[in-house]
Amino acid sequence: GDTGWPGGRIDALLLTHGHLDHCGAMAFLDPSIPVVASPTTVALLRAWQESGKSDLTSEVTYLAPRREVADSGGRLIETDRSAAKPGREFRTIGDAPTALVGLLDRSPYSGDRTRFEPGKVAPAPRRLGDGLRVDAYPVDHSVYGAMAFVLEADGGPVAYSGDLRFHGEKGPQTEAFVRALESRPPELLIVEGTRLTARDDVPHPAQISEDDVQRNCRARVEEYPDRLVVADFGPRNVERLRRFRRIALATGRQLVVTPGRLPAAPPPRVGSVDRGRSRPGRHADPPGADDPHPALARPRG
């Protein structure tokens, strides 16, 4: 809608994935502006918001309404505790699964004193605003649900890769995205610069795949059968968490995680540590050992 932003009307926000450097400022986005993302990304964001600490960086799927502080000249705001808490509007890539709609419709607040107004969830149209075509491509990343976007602008295609990689279990998806760009080269390609170097004489290390990581870590776990093994990796690295779950199953161990990781922890044999005490995971057993959690499964097709 017309937000008063000098750049003009904002019809939607294209969210590639659920890492904080991409979505951590969404609390400042007008809630009337829909967010386009994969169903997996939306489900993960809601789960992380409910299980994590409450601050501005976590207000992604529902918001704490705020108002200007009187006599501040618009320079100060405060939480409006009397107003209903709005849910953000999402447009999913592909169908919006019934389980996801139910998750976003459910109030995250306990008690009758807090009113919650869920945002609308619907499949994203192929064209946004005044007919701008947007194509979405799944890509490989450490968090599931990552997407790249290609916009058919007046001057030609504009591609935005988001964060991507080739060495994870979904590497073929990234390769398919590259082939799509080769078949219709974009006029502008926007990519992350984490691994870029301006020097051609810098040797590139051999690529280590997630399969290599799993194989090496399993070997270390098997080396110490009667010892505690502690793994440290990014809190939103969902694939790495699933890899350690497989290691735990293969070596007869229980995977124990902190409460903040539970929303993305694949069952079974998952426990959580809370204030020094271990408790079993809440999830039901999945259909198969390597199947994604049902609430996070992307629609087929």
C-alpha positions as CSV (number, residue, x, y, z in Angstrom):
1,G,0.0,0.0,0.0
2,D,0.9,3.7,0.1
3,T,3.0,4.0,3.2
4,G,4.4,7.5,2.5
5,W,7.8,6.0,1.7
6,P,9.4,8.3,-0.9
7,G,10.2,5.4,-3.2
8,G,6.5,5.0,-3.9
9,R,4.0,2.2,-3.2
10,I,5.1,-1.0,-1.6
11,D,3.0,-4.0,-2.8
12,A,4.9,-6.9,-1.0
13,L,8.1,-7.9,0.6
14,L,9.9,-10.9,-0.9
15,L,11.6,-12.9,1.9
16,T,14.2,-15.4,0.8
17,H,14.6,-17.3,4.1
18,G,14.4,-17.1,7.8
19,H,17.8,-15.9,9.0
20,L,17.8,-12.7,11.1
21,D,20.0,-10.7,8.8
22,H,17.1,-11.0,6.3
23,C,14.0,-10.8,8.5
24,G,15.2,-9.3,11.8
25,A,13.9,-5.8,11.0
26,M,10.4,-6.9,9.8
27,A,8.9,-5.4,13.0
28,F,9.3,-2.0,11.3
29,L,7.4,-3.1,8.2
30,D,3.8,-1.9,7.9
31,P,1.6,-4.9,8.8
32,S,-0.6,-4.2,5.8
33,I,2.2,-5.1,3.5
34,P,2.1,-8.8,2.8
35,V,5.3,-11.0,3.0
36,V,5.9,-13.5,0.2
37,A,7.8,-16.6,1.4
38,S,7.8,-20.3,1.3
39,P,5.5,-22.2,3.6
40,T,8.5,-23.7,5.4
41,T,10.0,-20.3,6.1
42,V,6.7,-19.0,7.5
43,A,6.2,-22.0,9.7
44,L,9.8,-21.8,11.0
45,L,9.5,-18.1,11.7
46,R,6.3,-18.6,13.7
47,A,7.8,-21.5,15.7
48,W,10.9,-19.5,16.5
49,Q,8.9,-16.4,17.5
50,E,6.8,-18.4,20.0
51,S,9.7,-20.2,21.5
52,G,12.3,-17.4,21.6
53,K,12.6,-14.1,23.5
54,S,10.3,-11.3,22.8
55,D,12.0,-8.3,21.1
56,L,11.9,-6.4,17.9
57,T,14.0,-8.9,15.9
58,S,11.5,-11.7,16.7
59,E,8.3,-9.8,15.7
60,V,8.0,-11.4,12.3
61,T,4.6,-13.3,12.2
62,Y,2.7,-11.3,14.8
63,L,3.3,-7.8,16.3
64,A,3.0,-5.8,19.4
65,P,1.1,-2.7,18.3
66,R,2.8,0.6,19.2
67,R,1.7,4.2,19.4
68,E,3.4,7.6,19.7
69,V,4.2,8.8,23.1
70,A,2.3,12.0,23.9
71,D,4.2,15.2,23.5
72,S,7.2,13.4,22.0
73,G,6.8,15.0,18.6
74,G,6.7,11.5,17.0
75,R,10.2,10.7,18.2
76,L,9.1,8.1,20.8
77,I,6.8,5.1,20.7
78,E,5.5,2.7,23.3
79,T,3.6,-0.6,23.3
80,D,-0.1,-0.1,23.1
81,R,-1.3,-2.8,25.6
82,S,-5.0,-2.0,25.0
83,A,-4.9,-2.7,21.2
84,A,-5.4,-6.0,19.6
85,K,-2.2,-7.8,18.6
86,P,-2.1,-8.2,14.7
87,G,-0.8,-11.1,12.8
88,R,1.2,-10.3,9.7
89,E,-0.2,-11.1,6.2
90,F,1.7,-13.8,4.3
91,R,1.5,-15.0,0.7
92,T,3.0,-18.4,0.3
93,I,4.9,-19.8,-2.6
94,G,2.6,-22.6,-3.8
95,D,-0.4,-23.6,-1.8
96,A,-0.9,-22.5,1.8
97,P,-1.0,-25.8,3.7
98,T,-4.0,-26.2,6.0
99,A,-1.7,-26.9,9.0
100,L,0.2,-23.6,8.3
101,V,-3.1,-21.6,8.1
102,G,-4.2,-23.1,11.4
103,L,-0.9,-22.3,13.0
104,L,-1.0,-18.7,12.0
105,D,-4.7,-18.4,13.0
106,R,-4.0,-19.6,16.5
107,S,-3.4,-16.9,19.1
108,P,0.1,-17.1,20.6
109,Y,-1.1,-15.4,23.8
110,S,-2.6,-17.1,26.8
111,G,-5.7,-15.8,28.6
112,D,-8.7,-13.9,27.5
113,R,-7.3,-10.4,28.1
114,T,-5.1,-10.3,25.0
115,R,-6.9,-10.0,21.7
116,F,-5.3,-11.4,18.6
117,E,-6.2,-10.6,15.0
118,P,-4.6,-13.2,12.7
119,G,-3.4,-11.9,9.3
120,K,-4.6,-13.4,6.0
121,V,-2.6,-16.3,4.6
122,A,-3.0,-17.1,0.9
123,P,-1.0,-18.4,-2.1
124,A,1.1,-15.7,-3.7
125,P,0.0,-14.6,-7.1
126,R,2.4,-14.9,-10.0
127,R,2.1,-11.2,-10.6
128,L,2.4,-8.4,-7.9
129,G,1.3,-4.8,-7.9
130,D,0.7,-3.5,-11.5
131,G,1.4,-6.9,-13.1
132,L,5.1,-7.5,-12.1
133,R,5.8,-11.1,-12.7
134,V,7.7,-12.9,-9.9
135,D,9.2,-16.4,-10.2
136,A,10.4,-18.2,-7.2
137,Y,13.1,-21.0,-7.1
138,P,14.0,-23.2,-4.1
139,V,17.7,-23.1,-3.3
140,D,20.1,-24.9,-0.9
141,H,20.9,-23.2,2.4
142,S,21.5,-24.1,6.0
143,V,17.9,-23.2,6.9
144,Y,15.1,-25.0,5.0
145,G,12.6,-23.1,2.8
146,A,15.2,-20.8,1.2
147,M,14.1,-19.3,-2.1
148,A,15.6,-17.1,-4.9
149,F,13.4,-14.7,-6.9
150,V,13.4,-13.5,-10.5
151,L,11.4,-10.4,-11.3
152,E,10.4,-9.5,-14.9
153,A,11.0,-5.8,-14.8
154,D,10.5,-3.4,-17.7
155,G,14.2,-3.4,-18.6
156,G,14.5,-7.2,-18.4
157,P,14.8,-9.9,-15.7
158,V,16.2,-9.0,-12.2
159,A,17.4,-12.0,-10.2
160,Y,17.9,-12.0,-6.4
161,S,19.6,-15.1,-5.1
162,G,19.2,-14.6,-1.4
163,D,21.7,-16.8,0.5
164,L,22.5,-20.0,-1.3
165,R,25.1,-22.7,-1.5
166,F,25.8,-25.9,-3.4
167,H,27.2,-28.3,-0.8
168,G,24.1,-29.2,1.2
169,E,21.5,-31.8,0.7
170,K,19.4,-29.5,-1.6
171,G,22.4,-28.5,-3.7
172,P,20.6,-29.7,-6.9
173,Q,18.0,-27.0,-6.3
174,T,20.6,-24.3,-6.5
175,E,22.0,-25.9,-9.7
176,A,18.5,-25.8,-11.2
177,F,18.2,-22.1,-10.3
178,V,21.6,-21.4,-12.1
179,R,20.3,-23.3,-15.2
180,A,17.2,-21.2,-15.2
181,L,19.3,-18.0,-15.2
182,E,21.5,-19.5,-18.0
183,S,18.4,-20.0,-20.1
184,R,17.2,-16.4,-19.6
185,P,20.1,-14.3,-18.4
186,P,19.1,-11.5,-16.1
187,E,19.8,-7.8,-16.7
188,L,20.8,-7.6,-13.1
189,L,21.9,-10.3,-10.6
190,I,21.8,-9.5,-6.9
191,V,23.8,-12.0,-4.8
192,E,25.3,-12.3,-1.4
193,G,29.0,-11.4,-1.1
194,T,30.1,-13.6,1.8
195,R,32.4,-15.8,-0.3
196,L,33.5,-13.3,-3.0
197,T,37.1,-12.3,-3.4
198,A,38.7,-9.7,-5.7
199,R,42.0,-11.7,-5.9
200,D,42.3,-14.4,-8.4
201,D,45.6,-15.7,-6.8
202,V,43.9,-16.7,-3.6
203,P,43.5,-20.5,-3.7
204,H,40.0,-21.8,-2.9
205,P,39.9,-24.6,-0.4
206,A,38.3,-27.9,-1.3
207,Q,34.6,-27.7,-0.8
208,I,33.4,-29.7,2.2
209,S,29.8,-31.0,1.8
210,E,27.3,-31.6,4.6
211,D,27.7,-35.3,3.8
212,D,31.4,-34.9,4.7
213,V,30.4,-33.1,7.9
214,Q,28.0,-35.8,8.9
215,R,30.5,-38.6,8.2
216,N,33.4,-36.8,10.1
217,C,31.2,-36.0,13.1
218,R,29.8,-39.5,13.3
219,A,33.3,-40.9,13.3
220,R,34.2,-38.7,16.3
221,V,31.0,-39.7,18.1
222,E,31.8,-43.4,17.6
223,E,35.3,-42.8,18.9
224,Y,33.9,-41.9,22.3
225,P,31.0,-44.2,22.9
226,D,30.8,-43.6,26.7
227,R,31.4,-39.8,26.7
228,L,29.2,-36.8,26.3
229,V,29.5,-35.2,22.9
230,V,28.7,-31.5,22.5
231,A,28.0,-30.0,19.1
232,D,28.0,-26.2,18.5
233,F,26.6,-24.7,15.4
234,G,24.2,-21.9,14.4
235,P,20.8,-21.9,16.1
236,R,18.9,-21.8,12.8
237,N,21.1,-24.3,10.9
238,V,18.2,-26.8,10.5
239,E,20.0,-29.1,8.2
240,R,22.9,-29.5,10.6
241,L,20.5,-30.2,13.4
242,R,18.9,-33.0,11.3
243,R,22.4,-34.3,10.5
244,F,23.2,-34.7,14.2
245,R,19.8,-36.3,14.7
246,R,20.8,-39.0,12.2
247,I,24.1,-39.5,13.9
248,A,22.3,-39.9,17.2
249,L,20.0,-42.6,15.7
250,A,22.9,-44.4,14.1
251,T,25.0,-44.5,17.2
252,G,22.2,-45.3,19.7
253,R,22.3,-41.9,21.4
254,Q,19.7,-39.4,22.4
255,L,19.9,-35.9,20.8
256,V,19.4,-33.3,23.5
257,V,18.8,-29.7,22.5
258,T,18.1,-26.4,24.2
259,P,14.4,-25.2,24.2
260,G,15.1,-22.7,21.5
261,R,16.0,-25.4,19.0
262,L,13.0,-27.6,19.7
263,P,10.7,-26.0,17.0
264,A,13.1,-27.2,14.3
265,A,14.2,-30.4,16.0
266,P,13.1,-33.5,14.0
267,P,11.6,-36.4,16.1
268,P,12.1,-39.0,17.5
269,R,14.6,-39.4,20.3
270,V,14.8,-35.6,20.8
271,G,15.0,-34.2,24.3
272,S,15.5,-30.6,25.6
273,V,17.5,-29.1,28.4
274,D,15.8,-26.5,30.5
275,R,17.6,-25.2,33.6
276,G,19.8,-28.2,33.8
277,R,17.0,-30.8,33.5
278,S,16.3,-33.0,30.5
279,R,12.8,-33.6,29.2
280,P,11.7,-35.7,26.3
281,G,10.7,-34.0,23.1
282,R,7.0,-33.1,22.4
283,H,6.9,-34.3,18.8
284,A,5.2,-37.4,17.5
285,D,7.2,-39.9,15.5
286,P,7.3,-39.0,11.8
287,P,6.5,-41.5,9.0
288,G,10.2,-42.1,8.3
289,A,13.5,-41.4,10.0
290,D,14.5,-38.8,7.4
291,D,11.2,-37.3,6.7
292,P,10.8,-33.5,7.5
293,H,8.6,-32.5,10.3
294,P,5.0,-32.6,9.0
295,A,4.4,-28.9,9.9
296,L,7.4,-27.9,7.9
297,A,6.9,-30.0,4.8
298,R,6.7,-28.1,1.5
299,P,3.8,-28.9,-0.7
300,R,4.6,-31.2,-3.5
301,G,4.4,-30.2,-7.1
